Amino acid sequence: MKLNRIRPNFRAAPQDRARPRRSLRPLTTALLIGGLALGAAALAQTAPALPAPAQVQPAELNRPVNLRPALSGERRYLTIPNFGRVAYYADPRGEGRPLVLTSSVNAAASAYEMKPIWDAYVGTRPVYALEWPGFGSSDRPDVTYTKELMTAALNALITELNADVDVVGLSLGSEFVARAALLDRRVRSVALISPSGLGNPRGGTQEATADDGGQQLYSRLNAFSTPLYAVIRTRPSIQYFLSRSFRGPVDGGLIDYSLDTTRQPGAKYAPIYFISGRLFTPDAYADLYSRLNTPALVLYDQDGFVSFERLQAFTQQSGVQAVRIPGTDGLPHFEKMPEVRAALDAFWAALR
């Protein structure tokens, strides 16, 4: 599920232009009101005071319990200093450069979001899929979640593999992928699916453009996080947000796994940092994408939550290309995997 819209200078069809843009501020306000309506009375009586920074809960207290695997392959773990365990899926069969998949970041993120790509390549080349800190089978302690923490998890996996890799990122995860590529030359290529951070840096759809980096919004959301997250993790809410990323019916398996992962201990902590915008880079194009020397592919069409005003400028950089997957809304690999695979295969073949 994505809460994070990209419309390049390429001409969109009239029906595309008629689609309303969604900003995070009305969205988070609506969620906040809904959460308050359902849980404010109970929260006033039962919610504990926010813990002081020195009283962080151990990761073991917020570790997923009996969460079924999101993907085939072996579920493994890395240990990130000052955080805990970060999960990843591994299937080292096949030949060629390892492929690393990374999901988006949202209220119910998990490696299941990359399942069509995993299933397409598993057994033909080594494939690995990272679960971001605070999501999926990774630990979910009550700590400060930052873009640097997310990037550190990806760089740790690359170090663990100790090999050159191709990385595929989705939505906000694309920003962490770009940041990791700037830090480690073993990232030989990046494929970014409907990436955030290619819109205008201010006045756009991302709350991270607020002058305080989303701190005020985070504080408001965190104060009522229990009833707020209780609303977000309901089936109607998950299905609604996922429907904004599908042109046709929402994948039922993705809905079911999103429900499972949001019911794990500590599931609310990382999403609050996401919803407040604190995991976004305020100007990801200037700070990340424009600095990339790594070959890059952008797969896109319409997306209800991010915008692509600077995609055309990005594609003018050496080694960067974009392929539109028509008739999709943010998760093209779920609805048009053959077209996605053709674009990926052509991109990687040109790098050999």
ABEGO torsion letter per residue (X at the ends): XBAXXBBBABBBBAAAAABBBBBAAAAAAAAAAAAAAAAAAAAAAABBBBBBAAABBBAAABBBBGBBBABBEBBBBBBBBGAEBBBBBBBABEBEBBBBBBBBBBAABBAAAAAAAAAAABGABBBBBBBBBGBEABBBBBBBBBAAAAAAAAAAAAAAAGBBBBBBBBEAAAAAAAAAAAABAABABBBBBGBBGABBABGBABAAABAAGGAAAAAAAAAAAAAAAAAAABAAAAAAAAAAABABBBBAAAAAAAAAAAABBGAAAAAAAAAAGAABBABAAAAAAAABABBBBBBBBBBAABBAAAAAAAAABBGBBBBBBBGBBGBAAAABAAAAAAAAAAAAAAAX
